[in-house]
Amino acid sequence: MHGLSLFFQELDYQDTPIGALSLRRRREHRLAVDVYEIKLGDEFLMSSLFTASEIALADLGLAGLAGGRADVAVAGLGLGYTAKAVLDHADVASLVVVEMLEPVIGWHRAGLLPMGTALHGDPRCRFVAGDFFALAASRTGLDPQTPDRLFDAVLVDIDHSPDELLDGRSTGFYTPEGLAAVARHIRPGGMFGLWSDAMPDPTFVVRLADVFAAAWAEPVTFHNPLLDRPYTQTVYLARVAAADGHPAA
């Protein structure tokens, strides 16, 4: 842990297979708040200052389910806001969080982040250290402990957008073949959700609709206090056909 000043602290820095990963905390004086940030090299992956769309990914994805106890998979742990929003739903029976970067899992277990050990301490939640894109493409699925397991919802927040990738691992995921592969791991009537740091892309919605029974984009607009203007990100949603072959209600 490296304390750089009273107003900036690098909490961790580690090399990973896809670049240097760092967790830092800084004081945002204009807003009088402490901000936690994750960076991969020079890229910002997540900030605790902007969490509306990460939370919306969970809330919108679960709202699309028919009800009852739900088994959920989240791809991409980050600061944990999507996973925490999933667990805030009382009808969630289990949550598997797939994260490739093992230091991120370690931060949550050690309580270095704003929510402390809330995820690690919830008996419904389990971390899986692994490459989500490889697991999604596999026949055995997203949970190595339970091959062929199906989920009611799979929610993904890894790349910046379907067109702006963190690295080459996910190149094939956003193709019809890649989307069809992940759909195999979702129960009939279940939901797929995808976070994007961009405005809705109608062509990607069409691509989803070619694979799933229904697909749409939900813009999530929030106030950016640093720019002092509204900012829009997107949650893409898609539903697997119900057991009778029709879109679920």
C-alpha positions as CSV (number, residue, x, y, z in Angstrom):
1,M,0.0,0.0,0.0
2,H,1.5,3.3,-1.1
3,G,0.3,6.5,0.6
4,L,1.1,9.4,-1.8
5,S,-0.6,12.2,0.1
6,L,-3.4,12.9,2.4
7,F,-5.7,13.2,-0.6
8,F,-4.4,10.4,-2.9
9,Q,-3.6,6.8,-2.0
10,E,-2.7,3.9,-4.2
11,L,-4.2,0.9,-2.4
12,D,-2.8,-1.8,-4.6
13,Y,-0.8,-2.2,-7.8
14,Q,-0.3,-5.5,-9.6
15,D,0.7,-6.8,-13.0
16,T,-1.9,-9.0,-14.7
17,P,-2.0,-10.9,-18.0
18,I,-3.7,-8.0,-19.6
19,G,-1.8,-5.1,-18.1
20,A,-0.9,-3.2,-14.9
21,L,-3.9,-3.1,-12.5
22,S,-4.2,-0.4,-9.8
23,L,-6.7,0.5,-7.2
24,R,-6.6,4.0,-5.8
25,R,-8.5,6.3,-3.6
26,R,-8.5,10.1,-4.0
27,R,-10.4,13.0,-2.5
28,E,-12.6,14.9,-4.9
29,H,-12.6,18.3,-3.3
30,R,-15.3,19.9,-5.5
31,L,-17.8,17.3,-4.2
32,A,-16.3,16.6,-0.8
33,V,-16.2,12.9,-1.3
34,D,-13.6,10.1,-1.5
35,V,-13.5,8.4,-4.9
36,Y,-12.3,4.8,-5.5
37,E,-11.0,4.1,-9.0
38,I,-9.8,1.0,-10.8
39,K,-7.3,1.5,-13.7
40,L,-5.9,-1.0,-16.2
41,G,-2.7,0.7,-17.5
42,D,-3.9,4.2,-18.5
43,E,-7.5,3.2,-18.8
44,F,-10.2,3.9,-16.2
45,L,-12.2,0.7,-15.6
46,M,-14.5,2.0,-12.9
47,S,-15.1,4.8,-10.5
48,S,-17.3,4.9,-7.4
49,L,-18.4,8.3,-8.5
50,F,-20.5,6.8,-11.4
51,T,-22.5,3.7,-10.5
52,A,-26.0,4.4,-11.8
53,S,-25.7,2.2,-14.9
54,E,-23.9,-0.6,-13.1
55,I,-26.8,-0.8,-10.6
56,A,-29.3,-0.5,-13.4
57,L,-27.8,-3.5,-15.1
58,A,-28.8,-5.6,-12.1
59,D,-32.2,-4.0,-11.5
60,L,-33.3,-4.0,-15.2
61,G,-32.0,-7.5,-15.8
62,L,-33.8,-9.0,-12.7
63,A,-37.0,-7.0,-13.5
64,G,-37.3,-8.9,-16.7
65,L,-37.7,-12.2,-14.8
66,A,-41.1,-13.8,-14.2
67,G,-40.5,-14.0,-10.4
68,G,-39.5,-16.7,-8.0
69,R,-36.1,-17.6,-6.6
70,A,-33.4,-16.6,-9.1
71,D,-29.9,-17.9,-9.8
72,V,-27.8,-15.1,-11.2
73,A,-24.3,-14.9,-12.8
74,V,-22.4,-11.6,-13.0
75,A,-19.4,-11.3,-15.3
76,G,-17.0,-8.6,-14.2
77,L,-16.6,-7.8,-10.5
78,G,-15.0,-4.3,-10.4
79,L,-16.0,-2.3,-7.4
80,G,-19.0,-4.6,-6.9
81,Y,-22.0,-2.3,-7.5
82,T,-23.7,-4.7,-10.0
83,A,-23.2,-7.7,-7.7
84,K,-24.4,-5.8,-4.6
85,A,-27.5,-4.6,-6.5
86,V,-28.3,-8.2,-7.4
87,L,-28.0,-9.3,-3.8
88,D,-30.3,-6.4,-2.7
89,H,-33.1,-8.3,-4.4
90,A,-34.5,-10.6,-1.8
91,D,-35.6,-13.2,-4.4
92,V,-32.0,-13.9,-5.5
93,A,-31.1,-17.4,-4.3
94,S,-27.5,-17.5,-5.5
95,L,-25.0,-15.3,-7.3
96,V,-21.8,-16.4,-9.1
97,V,-19.4,-13.6,-9.9
98,V,-16.9,-14.4,-12.6
99,E,-13.7,-12.2,-12.6
100,M,-10.5,-12.8,-14.5
101,L,-8.3,-10.5,-12.5
102,E,-7.7,-12.2,-9.2
103,P,-6.5,-9.1,-7.4
104,V,-10.0,-7.7,-7.8
105,I,-11.4,-10.7,-5.9
106,G,-8.7,-10.1,-3.3
107,W,-9.8,-6.5,-2.7
108,H,-13.3,-7.6,-1.9
109,R,-12.2,-10.3,0.4
110,A,-9.9,-7.9,2.2
111,G,-12.5,-5.2,2.5
112,L,-10.5,-2.5,0.6
113,L,-13.5,-1.2,-1.3
114,P,-16.3,1.1,-0.3
115,M,-18.7,-1.8,0.4
116,G,-16.1,-3.6,2.5
117,T,-16.7,-7.4,2.6
118,A,-20.5,-7.2,1.9
119,L,-20.2,-9.5,-1.2
120,H,-17.7,-11.9,0.3
121,G,-19.7,-12.1,3.5
122,D,-23.1,-12.9,1.8
123,P,-23.6,-16.7,1.8
124,R,-25.5,-16.4,-1.5
125,C,-22.4,-15.0,-3.3
126,R,-19.4,-16.9,-4.7
127,F,-16.5,-15.6,-6.6
128,V,-15.1,-17.6,-9.6
129,A,-11.6,-16.6,-10.8
130,G,-11.8,-17.3,-14.5
131,D,-12.1,-16.0,-18.0
132,F,-15.8,-15.3,-18.5
133,F,-15.6,-15.3,-22.3
134,A,-13.9,-18.7,-22.4
135,L,-16.5,-20.1,-19.9
136,A,-19.3,-18.6,-21.9
137,A,-18.0,-20.3,-25.1
138,S,-17.6,-23.6,-23.4
139,R,-20.2,-26.4,-23.3
140,T,-19.8,-26.9,-19.5
141,G,-20.8,-23.3,-18.6
142,L,-20.0,-20.5,-16.2
143,D,-19.7,-22.3,-12.9
144,P,-16.7,-24.8,-12.9
145,Q,-18.1,-26.3,-9.6
146,T,-21.4,-27.3,-11.4
147,P,-20.9,-28.2,-15.0
148,D,-23.9,-27.5,-17.3
149,R,-25.5,-25.2,-14.7
150,L,-28.2,-22.9,-16.0
151,F,-28.9,-19.4,-14.7
152,D,-32.0,-17.2,-14.6
153,A,-30.0,-14.1,-15.5
154,V,-26.5,-13.5,-16.9
155,L,-25.3,-9.9,-16.5
156,V,-22.1,-8.8,-18.1
157,D,-20.0,-5.7,-17.4
158,I,-16.4,-6.1,-18.7
159,D,-15.7,-4.3,-21.9
160,H,-16.4,-0.6,-22.5
161,S,-18.9,-1.5,-25.2
162,P,-19.4,-4.2,-27.9
163,D,-17.1,-2.2,-30.1
164,E,-14.5,-1.0,-27.6
165,L,-12.9,-4.1,-26.0
166,L,-10.4,-4.3,-23.1
167,D,-8.3,-6.9,-24.9
168,G,-8.7,-9.6,-27.6
169,R,-10.3,-12.3,-25.4
170,S,-13.8,-11.0,-26.1
171,T,-13.4,-10.5,-29.8
172,G,-15.9,-13.3,-30.7
173,F,-18.3,-12.8,-27.8
174,Y,-20.4,-10.1,-29.5
175,T,-21.0,-12.0,-32.7
176,P,-24.2,-14.0,-33.2
177,E,-22.2,-17.2,-32.5
178,G,-20.8,-15.8,-29.2
179,L,-24.2,-14.5,-28.1
180,A,-25.8,-17.9,-28.9
181,A,-23.2,-19.6,-26.8
182,V,-23.9,-17.6,-23.7
183,A,-27.6,-18.0,-24.3
184,R,-27.2,-21.8,-23.8
185,H,-26.3,-21.1,-20.2
186,I,-29.6,-19.3,-19.4
187,R,-32.8,-21.0,-18.5
188,P,-35.9,-20.7,-20.7
189,G,-37.5,-17.3,-20.1
190,G,-34.3,-16.0,-18.5
191,M,-32.5,-12.7,-19.1
192,F,-29.2,-11.6,-20.6
193,G,-27.9,-8.1,-19.7
194,L,-24.9,-6.2,-21.0
195,W,-23.5,-2.9,-19.8
196,S,-22.0,-0.4,-22.3
197,D,-20.3,3.0,-21.9
198,A,-21.9,4.3,-25.0
199,M,-25.3,5.4,-26.4
200,P,-27.6,2.7,-27.6
201,D,-26.6,1.0,-30.9
202,P,-29.6,-0.2,-32.9
203,T,-27.4,-2.6,-34.9
204,F,-26.4,-4.4,-31.8
205,V,-30.0,-4.7,-30.7
206,V,-30.8,-6.3,-34.0
207,R,-27.9,-8.7,-33.5
208,L,-29.3,-9.7,-30.1
209,A,-32.8,-10.1,-31.5
210,D,-31.4,-12.5,-34.1
211,V,-30.3,-14.8,-31.2
212,F,-32.8,-14.2,-28.4
213,A,-36.6,-14.2,-28.3
214,A,-36.7,-10.4,-27.5
215,A,-34.1,-7.7,-27.2
216,W,-34.0,-4.0,-26.4
217,A,-31.7,-1.2,-25.2
218,E,-32.3,0.9,-22.0
219,P,-30.4,4.2,-21.9
220,V,-29.3,5.2,-18.4
221,T,-28.8,8.9,-18.1
222,F,-27.3,10.5,-14.9
223,H,-25.7,13.7,-14.0
224,N,-21.9,13.8,-14.4
225,P,-20.8,16.2,-11.6
226,L,-17.3,16.5,-13.0
227,L,-18.6,17.7,-16.4
228,D,-21.7,19.3,-14.9
229,R,-24.0,17.8,-17.6
230,P,-26.1,14.7,-18.2
231,Y,-24.2,11.6,-19.4
232,T,-25.8,8.5,-21.0
233,Q,-24.7,4.9,-20.9
234,T,-26.6,1.8,-22.0
235,V,-27.9,-1.5,-20.6
236,Y,-28.8,-4.0,-23.4
237,L,-31.3,-6.6,-22.4
238,A,-32.4,-9.8,-24.1
239,R,-34.8,-12.6,-23.1
240,V,-34.4,-16.3,-23.9
241,A,-37.5,-18.0,-25.3
242,A,-39.8,-19.6,-22.7
243,A,-40.0,-23.4,-22.6
244,D,-43.0,-23.3,-25.1
245,G,-40.8,-21.4,-27.6
246,H,-42.5,-18.1,-27.1
247,P,-41.0,-14.9,-25.5
248,A,-41.7,-14.9,-21.8
249,A,-44.0,-12.1,-20.5
